[in-house]
């Protein structure tokens, strides 16, 4: 029998006819996600104090009629909505004066592409809440798609590896895999990977491929998603320090996986100074990258780490060139799941989209090319990886967002920021309040010229 439906929200004092608007999914042809599912809409409407209006969408993973059956109102205009929710950045044109917006704004690093949007939100006196900055007291994110970036990124990287090896005339069961978005759902993708793992366990990998090592840089939510996919294969976990010994003693009937922590990736500049994690976070300039020593032993590198320019890169172009000068390298695929152009993986020189997710980086010329073969690794750099699993990622995201929405529905955003009655988790995520940058985000003024902002 189907599970019982979740209980409706209990209307609280202060929740009075809040109107939540859900934007459509027309801005990116490959992104079918939504932050509110029909089930969540039903619970909100049943609370008695929240109305939900939904823009129609032909692409959204949940059809329009599922929302109307849940009690939401279908409308092209969100002008009457108190709070407007989307997934990624919204276009400048429909931004409405004084509205409160929730989405992944991608402005916290001062990303130039999104500064016009931030300027417009400021000019119109809007409030901007960024999902990425909704965190607990320890800085852990509470609303995220990270696990699904890891799931889709690992599926796509295994597919890319299978195709790369195939082009090299090396036949493996990985060649039967598809990109994540081509599967009906996550269960179908996992079943295909499980079949590939069973074939490897039964028949082994061809000569010259073993040991096939997949390295994960990071251990957060993105890495957990990647590990969830690797669990469907016949893999063995090894420590980074064991990689060199695998060349002499390994099995061809499995894949090997290893996880790199910060201590594996960097070393102190001062040889007399030992590694300390909190010191590294606070003083990254005192450390240098020490990761190149592992590159000769990896077949696939999955970058699952957050990065900004204060920290050493994980892989530089010079290190890739040195790897190729030493002979034909083992490294075939780099799955850059953080997808920072010119960031931790220096050869991530552009982002890609699910329909064309990879490129070859030529280490000699610095150029990129299509296909799976060339003088360099296959680079996966899709910046909307969770969109490849839209159903499951939307359901999990909505589940984590539900308590946040209830708290927002009780808030009076006409109050001054210092008087705003919202939980600290939400307050930390308010980048703009009524058009003004909040104290934690005033640094963003450095990315805007004086005559373009409302101070």
VMD Tcl script that draws the C-alpha trace (Angstrom):
set ca {
  {0.00 0.00 0.00}
  {1.19 3.58 -0.57}
  {2.62 5.38 2.48}
  {0.30 7.74 4.31}
  {0.49 11.38 3.17}
  {2.60 13.73 5.31}
  {0.65 15.82 7.80}
  {-0.34 19.33 6.74}
  {1.47 22.30 8.21}
  {-0.18 23.75 11.27}
  {-1.05 27.38 10.65}
  {0.67 29.58 13.22}
  {-0.06 33.07 14.48}
  {1.28 35.52 11.95}
  {0.69 33.32 8.90}
  {-2.00 35.20 7.02}
  {-2.58 34.60 3.34}
  {1.05 34.54 2.34}
  {1.29 34.00 -1.39}
  {4.17 31.82 -2.58}
  {5.02 32.05 -6.27}
  {6.86 29.27 -8.10}
  {8.63 30.33 -11.29}
  {8.52 28.11 -14.36}
  {11.40 26.04 -15.73}
  {11.77 27.69 -19.11}
  {15.08 29.48 -18.56}
  {17.29 26.45 -19.16}
  {16.18 23.78 -21.58}
  {17.94 21.05 -19.59}
  {16.87 22.13 -16.09}
  {13.52 20.62 -15.13}
  {13.91 20.95 -11.35}
  {11.63 22.88 -9.03}
  {11.98 23.81 -5.34}
  {8.34 23.09 -4.44}
  {6.82 19.73 -5.38}
  {3.08 19.10 -5.67}
  {3.17 17.24 -2.34}
  {4.74 20.23 -0.60}
  {2.28 22.59 -2.31}
  {-0.58 20.45 -0.99}
  {0.75 20.69 2.57}
  {1.21 24.44 2.31}
  {-2.31 24.99 1.02}
  {-3.73 22.67 3.68}
  {-2.11 24.83 6.39}
  {-4.80 27.41 5.78}
  {-2.46 30.39 5.75}
  {-0.41 29.93 2.59}
  {-1.51 30.15 -1.01}
  {0.66 28.79 -3.82}
  {0.66 30.18 -7.34}
  {2.64 28.41 -10.05}
  {3.79 29.60 -13.44}
  {2.94 27.04 -16.14}
  {5.89 25.11 -17.54}
  {6.18 22.55 -20.31}
  {9.59 21.43 -19.07}
  {9.18 21.10 -15.31}
  {9.52 17.51 -14.10}
  {6.09 17.75 -12.41}
  {3.31 18.60 -14.91}
  {1.08 21.60 -14.29}
  {-1.97 19.52 -13.48}
  {-0.17 17.92 -10.52}
  {0.06 21.36 -8.92}
  {-3.53 22.31 -9.60}
  {-4.70 19.01 -8.12}
  {-2.66 19.91 -5.04}
  {-4.61 23.15 -4.63}
  {-2.16 25.55 -6.28}
  {-3.28 28.19 -8.77}
  {-1.76 28.18 -12.24}
  {-0.94 31.67 -13.52}
  {1.66 33.34 -15.72}
  {1.90 36.36 -13.41}
  {3.56 36.24 -10.00}
  {2.95 39.94 -9.34}
  {0.84 39.27 -6.25}
  {3.24 36.80 -4.65}
  {4.89 37.84 -1.39}
  {7.71 35.34 -1.86}
  {8.92 34.04 -5.23}
  {10.88 30.78 -5.42}
  {12.99 29.42 -8.23}
  {16.05 27.20 -8.54}
  {18.71 29.16 -10.42}
  {19.09 32.85 -11.26}
  {16.02 34.56 -12.66}
  {16.15 36.99 -15.61}
  {16.33 40.71 -14.88}
  {13.14 41.64 -16.77}
  {10.47 40.05 -14.52}
  {11.98 41.22 -11.21}
  {9.22 43.04 -9.33}
  {9.55 45.98 -6.95}
  {9.75 45.03 -3.27}
  {9.36 41.26 -3.72}
  {11.24 38.61 -1.75}
  {13.12 36.07 -3.87}
  {14.63 32.68 -3.03}
  {16.98 30.98 -5.47}
  {20.63 30.10 -6.04}
  {21.82 33.58 -6.95}
  {25.51 32.79 -7.58}
  {26.63 36.24 -6.50}
  {28.57 35.53 -3.30}
  {31.89 35.37 -5.15}
  {31.07 38.52 -7.05}
  {30.41 36.55 -10.24}
  {30.38 39.18 -13.01}
  {27.65 37.46 -15.01}
  {25.16 37.97 -12.17}
  {26.04 41.50 -11.10}
  {23.37 43.05 -13.39}
  {20.76 40.90 -11.67}
  {22.03 41.93 -8.23}
  {21.98 45.61 -9.27}
  {18.40 45.30 -10.45}
  {17.27 43.63 -7.24}
  {18.86 46.49 -5.30}
  {17.30 49.17 -7.48}
  {13.83 47.68 -6.99}
  {14.15 47.33 -3.23}
  {13.94 43.54 -3.27}
  {14.90 40.99 -0.65}
  {17.19 38.17 -1.84}
  {17.62 34.94 0.08}
  {20.18 32.48 -1.28}
  {19.64 28.77 -0.67}
  {23.40 28.26 -0.63}
  {23.77 30.37 2.51}
  {21.02 28.74 4.58}
  {23.26 27.08 7.16}
  {23.29 25.89 10.75}
  {25.49 27.38 13.47}
  {28.43 25.27 12.31}
  {28.19 26.46 8.72}
  {26.63 23.27 7.36}
  {24.23 23.85 4.50}
  {20.63 22.88 5.18}
  {19.11 23.21 1.69}
  {21.15 21.79 -1.14}
  {21.35 19.66 -4.28}
  {24.94 18.55 -3.54}
  {24.25 14.84 -3.25}
  {22.65 14.86 -6.69}
  {25.61 16.69 -8.22}
  {27.72 13.80 -6.93}
  {25.29 11.16 -8.18}
  {24.94 12.60 -11.68}
  {28.59 13.60 -11.91}
  {29.80 10.12 -11.06}
  {27.39 8.50 -13.53}
  {28.54 10.86 -16.27}
  {32.21 10.36 -15.45}
  {31.91 6.57 -15.63}
  {30.13 6.95 -18.97}
  {32.92 9.25 -20.20}
  {35.57 6.77 -19.05}
  {33.85 3.91 -20.85}
  {33.69 5.93 -24.06}
  {37.30 7.11 -23.74}
  {38.55 3.56 -23.31}
  {36.36 2.39 -26.19}
  {37.95 5.00 -28.47}
  {41.33 3.61 -27.40}
  {40.15 0.15 -28.53}
  {39.85 -0.99 -24.90}
  {36.52 -2.73 -24.39}
  {35.02 -2.56 -20.90}
  {31.47 -2.93 -19.50}
  {31.57 0.81 -18.75}
  {31.05 1.42 -22.48}
  {27.42 0.31 -22.04}
  {26.62 3.21 -19.69}
  {24.69 6.37 -20.58}
  {24.83 9.93 -19.22}
  {22.63 10.40 -16.17}
  {19.93 12.43 -17.92}
  {19.29 9.63 -20.43}
  {18.04 7.26 -17.74}
  {14.40 7.25 -16.72}
  {15.34 7.75 -13.09}
  {18.09 7.16 -10.55}
  {17.08 3.54 -9.96}
  {17.52 2.73 -13.65}
  {20.95 4.37 -13.68}
  {22.06 2.45 -10.61}
  {20.86 -0.83 -12.11}
  {22.94 -0.22 -15.26}
  {26.04 0.55 -13.21}
  {25.43 -2.50 -11.05}
  {25.33 -4.69 -14.17}
  {28.62 -3.20 -15.34}
  {30.16 -3.93 -11.95}
  {28.97 -7.54 -12.06}
  {30.57 -8.03 -15.49}
  {33.85 -6.58 -14.24}
  {33.75 -8.86 -11.20}
  {33.07 -11.92 -13.39}
  {35.31 -11.27 -16.37}
  {37.81 -8.69 -15.17}
  {39.17 -5.63 -16.95}
  {41.38 -5.84 -20.04}
  {45.12 -5.88 -19.72}
  {46.61 -2.44 -19.36}
  {43.66 -0.89 -17.58}
  {44.19 -2.26 -14.09}
  {44.51 -0.97 -11.52}
  {41.62 1.29 -12.47}
  {41.60 3.92 -9.72}
  {38.93 6.56 -9.07}
  {40.03 9.32 -6.72}
  {37.57 11.56 -4.87}
  {38.83 14.92 -3.66}
  {36.49 15.82 -0.84}
  {34.14 14.11 1.58}
  {31.05 16.34 1.77}
  {27.59 15.94 0.27}
  {28.84 15.94 -3.33}
  {31.41 13.24 -2.56}
  {28.76 11.20 -0.74}
  {26.66 11.17 -3.89}
  {29.64 10.01 -5.95}
  {30.40 7.26 -3.43}
  {26.76 6.15 -3.56}
  {27.18 5.41 -7.26}
  {30.55 3.70 -6.79}
  {28.87 1.43 -4.24}
  {26.96 -0.11 -7.16}
  {30.24 -1.18 -8.77}
  {32.65 -3.84 -7.62}
  {35.08 -1.45 -5.89}
  {37.69 -1.67 -3.19}
  {38.58 1.24 -0.95}
  {42.27 2.06 -0.54}
  {44.06 4.86 1.27}
  {45.91 7.46 -0.82}
  {49.21 6.20 0.57}
  {48.53 2.73 -0.88}
  {48.16 3.84 -4.49}
  {51.79 3.42 -5.46}
  {51.83 -0.17 -4.22}
  {48.76 -1.06 -6.30}
  {50.90 -1.23 -9.43}
  {52.58 -4.36 -8.09}
  {49.64 -6.01 -6.39}
  {46.11 -5.53 -7.65}
  {43.10 -7.34 -9.06}
  {41.60 -6.80 -12.51}
  {38.18 -7.93 -11.21}
  {37.41 -4.69 -9.44}
  {37.84 -0.93 -9.48}
  {39.69 0.89 -6.73}
  {38.51 4.07 -5.08}
  {40.30 6.44 -2.75}
  {39.34 9.63 -0.95}
  {41.65 12.61 -0.56}
  {41.32 14.91 2.45}
  {42.90 18.34 2.83}
  {45.96 16.77 4.45}
  {46.54 14.68 1.31}
  {46.05 17.63 -1.02}
  {48.29 20.32 0.52}
  {51.46 20.60 2.59}
  {52.84 23.47 4.72}
  {55.30 25.78 3.00}
  {57.47 25.50 6.10}
  {58.73 21.89 6.36}
  {58.97 22.31 10.13}
  {55.30 23.12 10.38}
  {52.85 20.25 10.55}
  {49.47 20.29 8.81}
  {46.57 21.64 10.87}
  {43.14 21.73 9.28}
  {41.83 24.89 10.96}
  {45.11 26.67 10.33}
  {44.82 25.76 6.65}
  {41.30 27.19 6.48}
  {42.37 30.37 8.26}
  {45.77 30.81 6.56}
  {45.75 29.03 3.20}
  {48.67 31.15 1.98}
  {50.91 29.15 4.35}
  {50.26 25.98 2.32}
  {51.07 24.72 -1.16}
  {49.50 22.03 -3.34}
  {51.00 18.60 -2.82}
  {48.54 16.67 -4.98}
  {50.58 16.14 -8.16}
  {52.27 13.07 -6.60}
  {48.97 11.19 -6.88}
  {48.12 12.04 -10.49}
  {50.19 9.23 -12.10}
  {48.13 6.64 -10.19}
  {44.61 7.88 -11.04}
  {42.38 6.84 -13.92}
  {39.56 9.19 -12.91}
  {39.75 12.25 -10.67}
  {36.52 13.55 -9.15}
  {36.81 17.05 -7.72}
  {34.07 17.39 -5.10}
  {35.54 20.29 -3.13}
  {34.48 23.90 -2.74}
  {37.25 26.25 -3.86}
  {38.02 29.95 -3.95}
  {41.11 31.83 -5.04}
  {42.66 31.93 -1.56}
  {43.47 28.23 -1.75}
  {46.01 26.30 -3.84}
  {44.68 24.64 -6.98}
  {44.13 20.91 -6.94}
  {45.50 20.36 -10.47}
  {47.38 22.88 -12.59}
  {47.91 22.88 -16.33}
  {51.68 22.64 -15.81}
  {51.18 19.48 -13.75}
  {49.07 17.94 -16.51}
  {51.75 18.80 -19.07}
  {54.42 17.21 -16.90}
  {52.27 14.11 -16.59}
  {52.06 13.82 -20.38}
  {55.79 14.41 -20.84}
  {56.44 11.32 -18.74}
  {54.55 9.15 -21.21}
  {50.99 8.10 -21.84}
  {49.27 8.89 -18.55}
  {46.77 6.70 -16.77}
  {44.50 9.69 -16.11}
  {41.62 9.65 -18.62}
  {38.80 11.64 -17.02}
  {38.51 14.62 -14.69}
  {35.03 15.10 -13.27}
  {35.08 18.67 -11.96}
  {31.88 18.67 -9.94}
  {32.65 22.04 -8.36}
  {32.71 23.47 -11.88}
  {34.72 26.61 -11.13}
  {36.14 27.96 -14.38}
  {39.89 28.43 -13.91}
  {39.53 27.22 -10.33}
  {40.76 24.15 -8.47}
  {41.03 22.28 -11.76}
  {42.84 24.79 -13.96}
  {41.91 23.01 -17.19}
  {38.22 23.66 -16.44}
  {38.20 26.53 -18.91}
  {34.46 26.50 -19.61}
  {31.25 25.02 -18.32}
  {29.17 22.49 -20.21}
  {25.53 21.40 -20.22}
  {23.97 17.94 -19.95}
  {23.43 17.48 -23.68}
  {27.13 18.11 -24.38}
  {28.79 17.46 -21.02}
  {32.46 16.89 -21.82}
  {35.40 18.20 -23.78}
  {39.00 17.20 -24.36}
  {41.60 19.56 -22.94}
  {44.74 19.56 -25.10}
  {47.63 19.98 -22.67}
  {50.04 21.10 -25.39}
  {47.96 23.88 -26.93}
  {45.46 24.73 -24.17}
  {42.63 24.30 -26.66}
  {39.48 22.27 -26.16}
  {37.85 19.84 -28.53}
  {34.81 17.63 -28.78}
  {34.89 13.86 -28.57}
  {36.69 11.54 -26.19}
  {40.24 11.26 -27.53}
  {43.10 13.70 -27.72}
  {46.29 14.89 -26.07}
  {44.77 15.37 -22.65}
  {42.01 14.31 -20.29}
  {38.27 14.28 -20.84}
  {36.87 17.08 -18.66}
  {33.31 16.95 -17.30}
  {32.21 20.44 -16.26}
  {28.40 20.51 -16.16}
  {27.28 23.36 -13.90}
  {23.73 22.01 -13.38}
  {24.47 18.35 -12.66}
  {21.49 17.83 -10.29}
  {19.23 18.80 -13.21}
  {20.11 15.45 -14.79}
  {18.11 13.75 -12.02}
  {15.22 16.22 -11.78}
  {12.59 14.07 -10.08}
  {14.61 12.77 -7.15}
  {16.61 15.98 -6.67}
  {13.44 18.12 -6.56}
  {11.76 15.80 -4.06}
  {14.73 15.82 -1.69}
  {15.26 19.56 -2.05}
  {11.60 20.29 -1.27}
  {11.77 18.08 1.81}
  {14.66 20.11 3.23}
  {13.05 23.40 2.20}
  {9.67 22.75 3.86}
  {10.53 24.03 7.37}
  {12.26 27.05 5.87}
  {9.11 28.02 3.97}
  {6.98 27.78 7.08}
  {9.35 30.15 8.89}
  {9.31 32.56 5.93}
  {5.52 32.56 5.84}
  {5.52 33.88 9.40}
  {7.97 36.71 8.63}
  {7.17 40.36 8.05}
  {9.81 41.50 5.57}
  {8.68 45.12 5.87}
  {10.50 45.24 9.22}
  {14.06 46.53 9.47}
  {16.67 43.82 9.04}
  {17.75 44.06 12.68}
  {14.14 43.54 13.75}
  {13.32 40.81 11.25}
  {11.81 37.83 13.07}
  {13.34 34.87 11.22}
  {15.51 32.01 12.46}
  {19.28 32.58 12.34}
  {19.55 29.95 9.59}
  {17.49 32.18 7.30}
  {18.97 35.49 8.46}
  {22.42 34.27 7.43}
  {21.13 33.73 3.89}
  {19.59 37.17 3.36}
  {21.94 38.89 0.93}
  {19.66 41.85 0.25}
  {16.94 43.22 2.51}
  {14.65 45.77 0.87}
  {17.37 46.56 -1.64}
  {20.25 46.97 0.81}
  {23.14 44.56 1.24}
  {23.02 43.03 4.71}
  {26.13 43.28 6.95}
  {27.63 39.92 5.95}
  {27.46 40.79 2.25}
  {28.54 44.43 2.04}
  {31.80 43.21 0.47}
  {29.80 42.73 -2.74}
  {29.93 46.52 -3.18}
  {33.52 45.97 -4.33}
  {32.14 44.19 -7.39}
  {29.76 47.03 -8.27}
  {30.69 50.57 -9.31}
  {29.49 53.50 -7.22}
  {27.08 54.78 -9.82}
  {25.45 51.37 -10.33}
  {24.34 50.53 -6.80}
  {21.92 51.76 -4.22}
  {23.89 52.09 -1.02}
}
mol new
graphics top color blue
foreach p $ca { graphics top sphere $p radius 0.5 }
foreach p [lrange $ca 0 end-1] q [lrange $ca 1 end] { graphics top cylinder $p $q radius 0.2 }
display resetview
